[in-house]
Amino acid sequence: MATLSFPPSFVWGAATAAYQIEGGHREDGRTDSIWDAFAKVPGAVSGGADGAIACDHYHRMPTDVALLKDLGITNYRFSTSWSRVRPDGLPNPRGLDFYSRLVDELLEAGITPWLTLEHWDLPQSIEQRGGWRVRETAQLFADFTTDVVAKLGDRVSHFITLNEPWCQAFLGYGSGYHAPGRASAAEAVDAAHVLLLAHGLGLERIRELAPSAKAGIVVNLTVANPLDPQNPADQEAARLVEGAQNRVFLDPIFKGSYPSDILESMAGAGLGRIAQPEDFRIISAPMDFIGVNFYNGCQVAGAGAHTQPSEGTAANVPTPAGNDATSEATSQATAKPSPYVGTEGVRWVPRALPHTAMDWEVWAPDLTTALVNLHEEYSGPAGIPIYVSENGAAYDDVVDDHGFVDDSGTRQRYIAEHITAVHDAIEGGANVDGYFVWSFMDNFEWSQGYRARFGVVRVDYDTLERIPKASAGFFSEVITQNSISESRPDLQSVLN
Ligand code: GCO
């Protein structure tokens, strides 16, 4: 087994998000976000769960930071709650102060903060005025960015504007799987544009207020593998799916326009109808890095005759990585429109691969493909630094009498194979400078509530105790060594 070493400057970290861990939802002036409101809708979240308490990080922040330090985690990606910082449109110093204390605590512990301004938790008061569907929200995001960067820009060196605009637009407004639970292709494409504009305006504020900070966005990319790589209809299906998830954001950001084929495939929904010409200059302003969240790829087929069995249909389009494709959610999928606007006729064809507890396929080589493609198609000769800003897996953990989870055969293996895939991408020429595991600890997994556990640290939701799993020890070791024993999917077990 070869040992794969990473460059000396490679960044290792762990990620979380405000609504998923903080709790304290009514404290110090915080008001509802769209996820507080969505969680109240019967059936929207598994088990009727919400983020009112979550991991109670709001009250346990110093000990959580101490645990990060104990685990040797040297970079921490977290997000700021807009509803805490600017509830109902007015700055709230008490809310912002929490993040100031968090940043101080991290720096004191020798941990570099990576701050995501918004990770899905739009204030509900803004949603009531149109949310991400209306252009005004991009301006409001810029105001929120100003508050955060003015206060923390002296200490935070890395800012991320938005997390996964695809999920926010297409799961939140297109399919209704996620808050705010709306299901309209037209609203989804409008939201996509407003999110892009918000990113651009946020970036402007970061540049003004913290000129030496590094800034970027985080997108969740998929890799669509054509069922038959030689079949033009399958190639077309793959192009459409990657277009509907990846290129619809990457092209405006890196090239200053929507891709022409996607303008066409999403014409019925009206992609770009609310765009103004100057938007694209704002959206495509240079960034210092791009973050990629990756969980899984997929296999797709186009219309036309195939002899292969077991093809998916529109009704079982898997909800993609970064959301809620468990079997329960998939059965609800029949009632919800596909988030893949403009891909009518495409069939998702499950591959004979292992699955996580989210029902997501496990195939780490897709991560290598995603990173190398991103590098080749978008990053230009200079090669913008790419960070894997989230990667990890939910499994049904088995807890021993001491509360310990030995996840070496599941989550740890998933992580090891994907870190190996990152190394392969670097060897393939992609400029990948870091890897953040999702997640530091088990947390509120959106529509799945608390039943999907992604943490390398277990959270006992009765006592709120944190207990590192085997994967946490493994990840610490990888960080210390700055290397990994090569770990590849066992093709034999995949094929059997
Ligand atoms: C996401 C998020 C995380 C999720 C993770 C697992 O992007 O979907 O950034 O909040 O919890 O992806 O689904």
Boltz pocket constraint, residues with backbone or C-beta under 6 A from the ligand:
constraints:
  - pocket:
      binder: B
      contacts: [[A, 17], [A, 20], [A, 163], [A, 164], [A, 167], [A, 220], [A, 293], [A, 321], [A, 322], [A, 323], [A, 390], [A, 438], [A, 444], [A, 445], [A, 446], [A, 454]]
      max_distance: 6.0
